[in-house]
Amino acid sequence: MISRYDGDLPIRQGKIRRTARAVDRIRQAQRSGTIPTRERVLKQGERLDQIAGEEFGNSTLWWIIAATSNIGWALQVPPGTILRIPSNVNAVLDLV
């Protein structure tokens, strides 16, 4: 399984995250049409990890929805938020 934390560098008992590069690649690929997405409006009570579980079969991939939707790293976002769900999660994982 791939994690967005793979390749992190330990710094002072914590970690520096290298996710910015992966998010950049995902967003560029989405803009260029390399990663097709469809839109879904977030409903009351839904969370990104639940949606990732439904869409990808793996709730830990919620960060992909966050990246393609340009909403940051929050699991809970307000109802009515327009999410962009990649049609092929493996194409996204190949980028990171």
Helices and strands as residue ranges (DSSP letters): E 9-11, E 14-16, H 19-32, E 37-41, H 48-56, G 59-61, H 62-69, E 82-86, H 89-95
